[in-house]
Amino acid sequence: MTISAAVNAWFRAEGRDLPWRRPGFTPWGTLVSEFMLQQTPVVRVIPRLAEWLDRWPTPADLAARPAADAVRAWDRLGYPRRALNLHAASVVITGRHGGRVPETVPELLALPGVGDYTARAVAVFAYGHRHPVVDTNVRRVLARAVEGLAEPWAPNARRDLPLMESQLPADDAEARVTNAGVMELGALVCVAKNPRCDVCPLLDQCAWVQAGRPEHVGPRLRTQAKFEGSDRQVRGLIMAELRASDVPVTPTEIAAVWMDAAQRDRALAGLLRDGLVTGSAPEGYTLPE
């Protein structure tokens, strides 16, 4: 017995009304949303996604603009390298695919910034193909409900994809619902801390519950490093300074955003190396064109 029937029934009744789940949402919108949702909460993505798609409703619209526009529009979503990759992907989609987001996993994987998860998510959620889609939330549900473990293992495609594949219905449409439903269950109910087992649709068949909810044994997955005081925070402050300026930003202006010179220089060097900032101390620094 798989978890799909219970998950699909629950998802149809309890799934959130999110923009990318609505009828008529475009494959381009799905691709943009998947880029934005990487390590960024849904509540922060929704308004930025709407603004982005109003401004650039097609890949060609974005490809026609400088990369700096994409970085500015990304604002404070975090990890702005995603904005550069999305702009680069729009250029490839426009030039190589006639402005249409490709639908096969290999073609999607060939786009800048698109990894295995994003490629499968777009193929499934935008085009309805049958593939297993696995993120952290899905891995946690599979670990508990199917494998009887308190916590998931580290990402491992050789383990993750066949396990999720084994839970998918044969019907493409129902498999799509299962992918979305397991993801939603992990986000809302089967959460990392204090899972809400009393309202879980899998309570009666969850292997972890049936085993008595055993404690996790073994090493724990590493959590994301603290943001406050990190190089990521300093990078964000430098990027904010550049986004707010229409002229090159001087080293003196950058020096004002963070007191620790060594950390500030390290963050700036990383931004230059990643292509998110261009320029030099004599000429000033700008967003990439």
C-alpha positions as CSV (number, residue, x, y, z in Angstrom):
1,M,0.0,0.0,0.0
2,T,1.3,3.5,-0.9
3,I,0.6,6.8,0.8
4,S,-0.8,8.4,-2.3
5,A,-4.5,7.8,-1.8
6,A,-4.6,9.4,1.7
7,V,-2.2,12.2,0.7
8,N,-4.2,13.1,-2.4
9,A,-7.5,13.2,-0.6
10,W,-6.0,15.4,2.1
11,F,-4.3,17.7,-0.3
12,R,-7.5,18.3,-2.3
13,A,-9.2,19.4,0.9
14,E,-6.4,21.1,2.8
15,G,-3.8,22.3,0.3
16,R,-3.0,26.0,0.3
17,D,-4.2,28.2,-2.6
18,L,-0.9,29.3,-4.0
19,P,-0.4,31.1,-7.3
20,W,1.6,28.4,-9.0
21,R,-1.1,25.9,-8.2
22,R,-3.9,27.8,-10.0
23,P,-5.3,26.8,-13.4
24,G,-3.6,28.6,-16.2
25,F,-0.4,29.4,-14.4
26,T,2.3,29.5,-17.1
27,P,5.4,27.2,-17.3
28,W,7.5,30.4,-17.1
29,G,5.7,31.4,-13.9
30,T,6.4,27.9,-12.5
31,L,10.1,28.2,-13.4
32,V,10.4,31.6,-11.8
33,S,8.5,30.4,-8.7
34,E,10.8,27.4,-8.3
35,F,13.9,29.7,-8.5
36,M,12.4,32.0,-5.9
37,L,11.4,29.2,-3.6
38,Q,14.9,27.9,-3.3
39,Q,15.7,28.6,0.4
40,T,13.1,31.4,0.6
41,P,9.8,31.1,2.5
42,V,6.5,31.0,0.5
43,V,5.2,34.1,2.2
44,R,8.1,36.2,1.0
45,V,8.0,34.7,-2.5
46,I,4.3,35.4,-3.4
47,P,4.4,39.2,-3.6
48,R,7.8,39.2,-5.4
49,L,6.6,36.6,-7.9
50,A,3.6,38.7,-8.7
51,E,5.7,41.8,-9.3
52,W,8.2,39.8,-11.4
53,L,5.6,38.3,-13.7
54,D,3.8,41.6,-14.1
55,R,7.0,43.1,-15.2
56,W,8.4,40.2,-17.3
57,P,5.4,37.9,-18.2
58,T,7.5,35.9,-20.7
59,P,11.2,34.7,-20.9
60,A,11.7,37.1,-23.8
61,D,10.6,40.1,-21.7
62,L,13.3,39.3,-19.2
63,A,16.0,38.4,-21.7
64,A,15.6,41.8,-23.4
65,R,16.6,43.6,-20.2
66,P,20.1,43.9,-18.6
67,A,20.9,41.3,-15.9
68,A,21.2,44.2,-13.5
69,D,17.4,44.7,-13.7
70,A,16.9,41.1,-12.6
71,V,19.2,41.6,-9.6
72,R,17.4,44.8,-8.6
73,A,14.0,43.2,-8.9
74,W,15.2,40.3,-6.8
75,D,15.5,42.8,-4.0
76,R,15.9,41.0,-0.6
77,L,14.8,37.5,-1.6
78,G,18.4,36.3,-0.7
79,Y,21.0,34.4,-2.7
80,P,20.9,36.9,-5.6
81,R,22.9,34.6,-7.8
82,R,19.5,33.0,-8.5
83,A,18.5,36.2,-10.2
84,L,21.5,36.1,-12.5
85,N,20.8,32.4,-13.3
86,L,17.2,33.1,-14.0
87,H,18.1,35.9,-16.4
88,A,20.6,33.7,-18.1
89,A,18.0,30.9,-18.4
90,S,15.6,33.4,-20.0
91,V,18.2,34.2,-22.6
92,V,18.7,30.5,-23.4
93,I,14.9,29.8,-23.5
94,T,14.4,32.8,-25.8
95,G,17.3,32.0,-28.2
96,R,17.3,28.2,-28.1
97,H,13.6,27.3,-27.4
98,G,11.7,30.0,-29.2
99,G,10.6,31.6,-25.9
100,R,8.9,28.4,-24.6
101,V,10.1,26.9,-21.4
102,P,11.3,23.3,-22.3
103,E,9.4,20.5,-20.7
104,T,11.7,17.5,-20.6
105,V,14.0,17.0,-17.7
106,P,17.2,16.9,-19.8
107,E,16.3,20.1,-21.6
108,L,15.5,21.8,-18.3
109,L,18.7,20.6,-16.7
110,A,20.6,22.3,-19.6
111,L,19.3,25.7,-18.5
112,P,21.6,27.9,-16.3
113,G,20.8,27.5,-12.6
114,V,18.4,24.5,-13.0
115,G,19.3,21.5,-10.9
116,D,17.6,18.1,-10.7
117,Y,14.8,19.2,-8.3
118,T,13.9,22.3,-10.3
119,A,13.9,20.4,-13.6
120,R,11.6,17.7,-12.2
121,A,9.3,20.2,-10.5
122,V,8.8,22.2,-13.7
123,A,8.3,19.0,-15.8
124,V,5.7,17.8,-13.3
125,F,3.9,20.9,-12.1
126,A,4.0,22.9,-15.4
127,Y,3.6,20.1,-17.9
128,G,2.0,17.2,-16.0
129,H,4.7,14.6,-16.7
130,R,5.2,11.8,-14.2
131,H,8.4,12.1,-12.3
132,P,9.2,11.8,-8.6
133,V,9.9,15.3,-7.1
134,V,11.9,15.3,-3.8
135,D,12.8,18.2,-1.6
136,T,13.5,18.4,2.1
137,N,9.8,18.2,3.1
138,V,9.2,15.2,0.9
139,R,12.3,13.4,2.2
140,R,11.0,13.9,5.8
141,V,7.6,12.5,5.0
142,L,9.1,9.5,3.3
143,A,11.5,8.9,6.1
144,R,8.7,8.8,8.7
145,A,5.7,7.4,6.9
146,V,7.5,4.9,4.7
147,E,10.8,4.1,6.4
148,G,9.9,4.6,10.0
149,L,12.6,7.0,10.8
150,A,12.4,10.1,13.0
151,E,14.5,12.3,10.7
152,P,15.4,12.2,7.0
153,W,18.8,11.3,5.6
154,A,21.0,13.5,3.6
155,P,19.9,14.2,0.0
156,N,20.7,11.1,-2.0
157,A,19.1,10.8,-5.5
158,R,19.8,7.1,-5.7
159,R,17.7,6.6,-2.6
160,D,15.2,9.5,-2.8
161,L,13.9,9.2,-6.3
162,P,13.2,5.4,-6.4
163,L,11.5,5.7,-3.0
164,M,9.2,8.6,-4.1
165,E,8.7,6.8,-7.4
166,S,7.3,3.8,-5.5
167,Q,4.6,6.0,-4.0
168,L,3.4,7.6,-7.2
169,P,0.1,6.4,-8.8
170,A,0.4,5.2,-12.4
171,D,-1.9,8.0,-13.6
172,D,0.1,11.1,-14.6
173,A,-2.5,13.5,-13.1
174,E,-2.7,11.7,-9.8
175,A,1.0,11.4,-9.6
176,R,1.3,15.1,-10.0
177,V,-1.1,15.6,-7.0
178,T,0.9,13.1,-4.9
179,N,4.1,15.0,-5.6
180,A,2.4,18.3,-4.5
181,G,0.6,16.7,-1.6
182,V,3.6,15.0,0.0
183,M,5.5,18.3,-0.3
184,E,2.6,20.2,1.3
185,L,2.2,17.6,4.1
186,G,5.9,18.0,5.0
187,A,5.5,21.8,5.0
188,L,2.4,22.0,7.1
189,V,2.0,18.8,9.2
190,C,5.0,16.5,9.1
191,V,7.3,19.3,10.1
192,A,10.8,18.9,11.5
193,K,10.0,19.8,15.1
194,N,6.8,18.9,16.8
195,P,5.0,17.1,13.9
196,R,1.2,17.4,14.0
197,C,0.6,13.6,13.9
198,D,-2.9,14.0,15.4
199,V,-4.1,15.7,12.1
200,C,-2.0,13.8,9.7
201,P,-3.8,11.8,7.0
202,L,-1.1,9.1,7.3
203,L,-1.5,8.6,11.0
204,D,-3.0,5.0,10.6
205,Q,-0.3,3.9,8.2
206,C,2.8,5.9,9.3
207,A,5.7,3.5,9.9
208,W,7.2,5.8,12.4
209,V,4.0,6.1,14.5
210,Q,3.5,2.4,14.3
211,A,7.0,1.9,15.6
212,G,6.2,4.1,18.6
213,R,7.9,7.2,17.3
214,P,11.5,6.1,18.0
215,E,14.1,8.8,18.6
216,H,16.6,9.7,15.9
217,V,19.8,7.6,16.0
218,G,22.9,8.8,14.4
219,P,24.3,12.1,13.1
220,R,21.9,15.0,12.5
221,L,21.8,16.9,9.3
222,R,23.6,20.3,9.5
223,T,21.3,23.3,9.8
224,Q,21.9,26.6,8.0
225,A,24.5,28.8,9.7
226,K,23.2,31.9,11.6
227,F,22.5,34.8,9.3
228,E,23.3,37.7,11.8
229,G,26.9,38.7,11.5
230,S,27.6,36.2,8.6
231,D,29.2,36.9,5.3
232,R,25.8,36.4,3.7
233,Q,24.5,39.4,5.7
234,V,27.4,41.5,4.6
235,R,26.9,40.5,1.0
236,G,23.3,41.5,1.3
237,L,24.2,44.9,2.7
238,I,26.6,45.6,-0.2
239,M,24.0,44.4,-2.7
240,A,21.4,46.7,-1.1
241,E,23.8,49.7,-1.5
242,L,24.3,48.9,-5.2
243,R,20.6,48.4,-5.9
244,A,19.8,51.8,-4.4
245,S,22.3,53.6,-6.6
246,D,22.2,54.5,-10.3
247,V,25.9,55.4,-10.4
248,P,29.0,53.4,-9.4
249,V,29.3,53.0,-5.6
250,T,32.6,54.1,-4.2
251,P,34.8,52.0,-1.8
252,T,34.1,54.7,0.9
253,E,30.4,54.1,0.5
254,I,30.8,50.4,0.7
255,A,33.0,50.8,3.8
256,A,30.1,52.4,5.6
257,V,27.8,49.4,5.4
258,W,30.0,47.1,7.7
259,M,32.7,47.9,10.2
260,D,34.8,44.8,9.9
261,A,37.0,45.6,7.0
262,A,38.3,42.0,6.5
263,Q,34.8,40.5,6.4
264,R,33.6,43.3,4.2
265,D,36.4,42.8,1.7
266,R,35.8,39.1,1.7
267,A,32.2,39.6,1.0
268,L,32.9,42.0,-1.8
269,A,35.5,39.7,-3.4
270,G,32.9,36.9,-3.3
271,L,30.3,39.1,-5.1
272,L,32.8,40.1,-7.7
273,R,33.8,36.4,-8.2
274,D,30.2,35.4,-8.5
275,G,29.5,38.0,-11.2
276,L,26.9,39.8,-9.0
277,V,29.1,43.0,-8.8
278,T,31.3,44.5,-11.4
279,G,33.9,47.3,-11.3
280,S,37.0,48.1,-9.2
281,A,38.0,50.5,-6.4
282,P,39.2,53.3,-8.8
283,E,36.0,53.2,-11.0
284,G,33.5,52.2,-8.4
285,Y,31.2,49.1,-8.2
286,T,27.9,48.5,-10.0
287,L,25.4,45.7,-10.6
288,P,26.2,43.6,-13.7
289,E,25.0,44.8,-17.1
